[in-house]
């Protein structure tokens, strides 16, 4: 079954839309807090994970490896949560973290500033000027993050399958449009798209296990999965780590083979 990701500016109605869709389609509704809690099960602090999602790129320039670790765990948690389908995720960069899976419907919601300001003023009890500054900062940080992590413009419509403007649509109408789109043949799960999701989930699980294992925790590697086979590419601190990597990878449930020939620039 389809997976729906909802991208939006802060206070643009994304949560309300996700809850409406979950009720209509009988899908699970997943937000960032669910993913952070699941990622923390790998043994890291929930506060540190939230910081990894909230702090601006300039902050994490000083702690690049920590950022890599936290985002690796976030992706592993997200793929585990949505791999069975029937899920709606409204949180950071879901459409980018789940790239390559055709039954993921990537949606973007745009809301008029007046709508967003009213929500901020109501929820956070801010003045109009304070609310505007708050929204502008959050949007700027999100745009910077997307550019920094993925090299793309967060607002680029080419990143999404459907973009809806809530200027004239209400939440229920937007919900109906997205639900109808999710039911189209092009977003239905196929054997190929199911395999792609399983490969992404397994690769994310392998990377997560590598970053929480002391012997391999300093590595930053690319991992590709295909039908249970795992290929790993990256730079090692020393040659002894090759055995450590293989040991960690082979212990991950679902792995049927390991190819480490893709390692490059191995230090001596």
N, C-alpha and C positions, 0 to 999 in steps of 0.2 A: 504494500500500500504506500501511497505517497507520503513524503515528508514535506512540511511547509516551513520555510524560514521567513521571518518578518524582520526587515530592516527599516529603521525609522529614525528620525531625529528624536531627541528627548522630549517627552510630554507631547507626542504626536498621536496618541491613541493606540499604540502598538499592543499594549497589554490588553486593553478592552477588545481589540480585534482578535487577538489570539484566543481569549476566553470565549468569544462569540463563536469562532471557528471550532474550538474544541467541543463546545456544547452541540453545535450543528452536526459535526462529522463524527462525534464520539471518539476523537483523537485525544491523546495525552497532551497537556499544555506544559511546556518546559521553559523555565526562565533561567536567567544567569545564576541565581542562587542555588538552584537544583544542580547545575553543572559544577559550581564551585564546591558544593558539599561532596559531590561524587569524586571530584578530582582530589580533594583533601584526603580521601581514603588511601591515597598513595603515601601518606605520611607527611604532608606539608600543611602549613597554616592556611586557614581560610582567609585570614586577613592579608597574608602575602599574595594569595591568588587574586584577591580583589584589587590589590595594589597593582598587580601585573596588568590588569585590565583597565585600571583607571588612571594610573600615573602617565604623564605625557612622555613622549619619546626622549626628550632631553634628559629626564631623570634616569631612564633605563639605559642610556648610553654609558653610564658609569657601571652598570650591573648587567651587561649584555647576556652573560651566561645564565644568570638568574631569570631573566626575562624568557630566554629559550626554554628553561626548565618548566616554568609556570605555564607558558602557552602550550608546550607539549602535553602537559597534563590536562589542560582545558580541552584540547582537541580529542585526547583519548576518552575523556569523560563524555564529551558530546557524541562522539561516534557510538559509544556503547549505549547511550540513552536512545538514540534514534535508529539504530541498525535494524530493529524489527518493524519499522514503519509506523504508520498511524500516529505521527508525532508532529507537534507544532512547536518550533523554537523561536522565541522572541528574545534575542540577546545579541551580544557582540559578534559580528562577522560570521554568523552561521552560514551564510551563502558562500563565503570564501573557505571556511573550514571543511565544508562538505562538497567541494568542487569535484566534478568528474562523475557524479551520480545523476543519471537522467531523471529519476523519479523524485528528485528534490525540486520542489516548486519554489523558486527564489522570488519573493515579493518585496516591494518597497512601498512604503506609505508616506505620503507627503501631506502635511496639515498646514492650514493658514496660520500665520504668526498669532493672530488674535485668539485662535483656538488654543494654541500652546501657552500663550501668556495667561489665559484664564485658568488653565489647569495648574500652572506653577503657582499662581497667586492663591488658588484655592487650597492646594496641597501643602505648599511651603510657607504660606502666609507672607509673601513678599510684596513689596510695592511694584508698580508697573516697571519702573526703571531697573529695579533689582532683578525682576523676573526676566527682562530682556537680556541683561548682562549674563545671567545664569545660563540661559538657553544658548546664547552666542558662544560662550566659553565651552559648553559641553559639545556643541556641534563642531567647533574648531578642533577640540581635542580628538574627537572621533575621526574627523577627516585626516588629521595628522597621523593618528594611529594606523589607519588603513593604508595610507601612503607609505608609512615607515615599514610596516610589516609585509605588505603585499605588493607595493609599488603600483597601486591603482587608486583612482579617485573614487572615494566613497559614494559620491553622487552620480557616477557614470551610469546611465540607464542600461548600457550594454551588459552590466553585471547582473541584471535581473530579468526574469521572465515576464513579470508584470509590474507596472508602476501605477498606483492609484492615488489620485489627489482628492483629499477629503473636503475640498472647498465646497462642493455641492453634494457629494455623496455623504450619507451618514454611515455609522459603523455597521449597521445591519446590512445596508446595501453593498458596502465593500465586502463584507463577510460572504454574502451570497455570490458575488462575482468570483471571489477567490475559490470558494468551494466548488463552483461550477467548473472553473479552470482546472482545479486539481483532479476532477473526474474525467478530463479529456484523455484520450488514449496515449498521447505523447508523455503524460506524466504518470502513467500506470507502471507499476513495477514489472519488469521483464526478467528473464533469467540473466541477461547481460547486466542489467542495472543492479540486480541483487548481488551478483558476483562482484561488481565494482564497489558496492557498499561494504561487503564482507572483506574485500581486500583493503579498503581504506581503514576499516575498524581494526583489522589485524596489524597493519603497519603502524597505526597510532598506538596500539597496545604495546608493540615491540619497542617503539621509541620511548614510551613512558617507563617501561621496565628498565631500559638502559639508563635513564636519567636518575632513577631512584636506587640503583645498585652502586654502592661505593666504588667498586673497581672501574666502573665505566661512567660515573656521574659527571666527569669533566668533559665528556665528548659531546659534539654537536654533529649529528649524522643525518643523512637522507636515507629513508627506509622505504622500499617498495615491496608490496606483497602481490603475489599472483597465485591463486589456487593453493594457498598454504605455503608456497615457496617464498622465502625472504631474501632480498638483495639489500646490502648495506654499503653505502658509500660515505666516506668521511676521512678526516685526518686524525691520526692517533698520536698520543704522547710518546708511546714506545711500542715496540713490536709485541711485547708480552700481552698487550691489550687485545690482540686479535683472538687469542684463546678465551679471554674473559668475555668478549662480545659474543663469540659463538656460543659459549656456555649460557649466557643470559638469554639469547634469542631462542635457543633450542628448548628452553624451559617454558616458553610462553605457550599456553594452550592454543592449538590450532595450527602451529608451525609444523610443516612436514619436511622442509628442507631449508638449508642456509647457504647462500652464496656470498663469500667475502672477497671475491676477486676484484670487486669494484673499489676497494680501498685505494686511496691515492695519497701521495705526499707523506708516507709513513716516516716518522722520525726515527733516527737510529740512536 
